[in-house]
Amino acid sequence: METRATGRIKQQTSDGFYKRLFRLTIAGGLAFWVTNFLTSLLPIAAEYRAALSIAYVPMILVESLLGGMVVGFCVGYVLLRFYDRIPTENPILKAAILSVVALVIATLMFQGAASLLEPSDAVHYFLVGAMLNVPRFLILGIVVGYLYKRLYGST
């Protein structure tokens, strides 16, 4: 049976968890979006978008922000929920490891399928897309880990 005090402690813990998760998600999403904007200015990114017929404005303004928020949520959730189970003591490195895992998953799920649609130079565009995603995901992980360390300490 749950007492009133136990229920209140669970409520406070839950509220604190979601506040932390919200902050990490927003920071990660914004870091992903800014990095996406900067990498989209590269000539290789313009060639990649043209080859795959990707519209510039919706991808830069909306899709990258939403994608960054989803990845930031996933990295933040796993970091908060399973902090002690992730190897290493540094929260920045922990978040970077999680973002690399998210990069591999996203690359296999989305980039792999998209590159199969273009039979000519499929491997080339797969590699270009994957390399354009590396800084986005890595910076997201670094920002989430840095914010975690700055706001909540190492424990």
C-alpha positions as CSV (number, residue, x, y, z in Angstrom):
1,M,0.0,0.0,0.0
2,E,1.3,3.4,-0.9
3,T,1.3,6.1,1.7
4,R,0.6,9.8,1.0
5,A,4.3,10.7,1.6
6,T,5.5,8.0,-0.8
7,G,3.2,9.1,-3.5
8,R,4.3,12.7,-3.1
9,I,8.0,11.6,-3.3
10,K,7.3,9.7,-6.5
11,Q,5.4,12.7,-7.9
12,Q,8.3,15.0,-7.2
13,T,10.8,12.5,-8.6
14,S,8.7,12.2,-11.7
15,D,8.3,15.9,-12.1
16,G,12.1,16.4,-11.7
17,F,12.8,13.7,-14.2
18,Y,10.5,15.3,-16.9
19,K,11.9,18.8,-16.3
20,R,15.4,17.5,-16.8
21,L,14.3,15.6,-19.8
22,F,12.6,18.6,-21.3
23,R,15.7,20.8,-20.9
24,L,18.0,18.1,-22.4
25,T,15.6,17.6,-25.3
26,I,15.4,21.3,-26.1
27,A,19.1,21.8,-25.9
28,G,19.8,18.7,-28.0
29,G,17.2,19.7,-30.6
30,L,18.6,23.2,-31.0
31,A,22.2,22.0,-31.2
32,F,21.1,19.5,-33.9
33,W,19.2,22.2,-35.8
34,V,22.1,24.8,-35.7
35,T,24.6,22.1,-36.8
36,N,22.2,21.1,-39.6
37,F,21.9,24.7,-40.7
38,L,25.7,25.1,-40.8
39,T,26.3,21.9,-42.6
40,S,23.6,22.7,-45.1
41,L,25.7,25.6,-46.3
42,L,28.4,23.3,-47.6
43,P,28.5,22.6,-51.4
44,I,28.5,18.9,-50.9
45,A,25.2,19.2,-48.9
46,A,23.6,21.2,-51.8
47,E,24.7,18.4,-54.2
48,Y,23.3,15.8,-51.9
49,R,19.9,17.6,-51.6
50,A,19.7,18.0,-55.3
51,A,20.5,14.4,-56.0
52,L,17.8,13.1,-53.6
53,S,15.4,16.0,-54.4
54,I,15.2,17.2,-50.9
55,A,13.6,20.6,-50.4
56,Y,15.9,23.0,-48.6
57,V,13.5,25.2,-46.6
58,P,11.2,22.5,-45.0
59,M,14.3,20.4,-44.2
60,I,16.2,23.2,-42.6
61,L,13.4,24.9,-40.8
62,V,11.1,22.1,-39.6
63,E,12.3,18.6,-40.3
64,S,15.7,19.0,-38.8
65,L,14.4,20.7,-35.7
66,L,11.8,17.9,-35.1
67,G,14.4,15.3,-35.9
68,G,16.8,16.9,-33.5
69,M,14.1,17.0,-30.8
70,V,13.4,13.3,-31.2
71,V,17.0,12.3,-31.1
72,G,17.6,14.8,-28.2
73,F,14.6,13.2,-26.3
74,C,16.0,9.7,-26.9
75,V,19.6,10.6,-25.8
76,G,18.3,12.6,-22.8
77,Y,15.9,9.9,-21.7
78,V,18.5,7.1,-21.8
79,L,21.1,9.3,-20.2
80,L,18.7,10.2,-17.3
81,R,17.2,6.7,-16.9
82,F,20.3,4.6,-17.3
83,Y,23.1,6.9,-16.3
84,D,24.9,4.4,-14.1
85,R,24.7,1.6,-16.6
86,I,26.5,3.6,-19.4
87,P,30.3,3.0,-19.3
88,T,32.6,5.9,-18.4
89,E,32.2,8.5,-15.7
90,N,32.0,11.7,-17.8
91,P,28.4,12.7,-18.7
92,I,29.6,14.3,-22.0
93,L,31.2,11.1,-23.1
94,K,28.1,9.1,-22.0
95,A,25.8,11.4,-24.1
96,A,28.3,11.2,-27.0
97,I,28.2,7.4,-26.9
98,L,24.4,7.5,-26.9
99,S,24.3,9.9,-29.8
100,V,26.7,7.7,-31.8
101,V,24.3,4.7,-31.2
102,A,21.4,6.9,-32.4
103,L,23.5,7.9,-35.4
104,V,24.0,4.2,-36.3
105,I,20.3,3.4,-35.9
106,A,19.2,6.5,-37.9
107,T,21.7,5.8,-40.6
108,L,20.6,2.2,-41.1
109,M,16.9,3.0,-40.9
110,F,16.6,6.2,-42.9
111,Q,19.8,6.8,-44.8
112,G,20.1,3.2,-46.0
113,A,16.5,3.2,-47.3
114,A,16.9,6.6,-49.0
115,S,20.1,5.6,-50.7
116,L,18.5,2.5,-52.2
117,L,16.0,4.7,-54.0
118,E,18.8,6.2,-56.1
119,P,20.4,3.2,-57.9
120,S,23.2,5.2,-59.5
121,D,25.9,6.2,-57.0
122,A,23.9,4.8,-54.1
123,V,27.0,4.0,-52.1
124,H,28.3,7.5,-52.8
125,Y,25.2,9.2,-51.5
126,F,24.9,6.8,-48.6
127,L,28.4,7.8,-47.4
128,V,27.8,11.5,-48.0
129,G,24.6,11.4,-46.1
130,A,26.2,9.5,-43.3
131,M,29.1,11.9,-43.1
132,L,26.8,14.9,-43.0
133,N,25.0,13.3,-40.0
134,V,28.1,12.7,-38.0
135,P,28.6,16.3,-36.8
136,R,24.9,16.8,-36.1
137,F,24.6,13.8,-33.9
138,L,28.0,14.2,-32.2
139,I,27.3,17.9,-31.3
140,L,23.9,16.9,-30.0
141,G,25.5,14.4,-27.7
142,I,28.1,16.8,-26.6
143,V,25.6,19.6,-25.8
144,V,23.2,17.2,-24.0
145,G,26.2,15.8,-21.9
146,Y,27.5,19.3,-21.2
147,L,24.1,20.5,-20.1
148,Y,23.6,17.5,-17.9
149,K,27.1,18.0,-16.3
150,R,26.5,21.7,-15.8
151,L,23.0,21.5,-14.4
152,Y,23.0,18.2,-12.5
153,G,26.6,17.3,-11.8
154,S,28.2,13.9,-12.5
155,T,25.8,11.9,-10.3
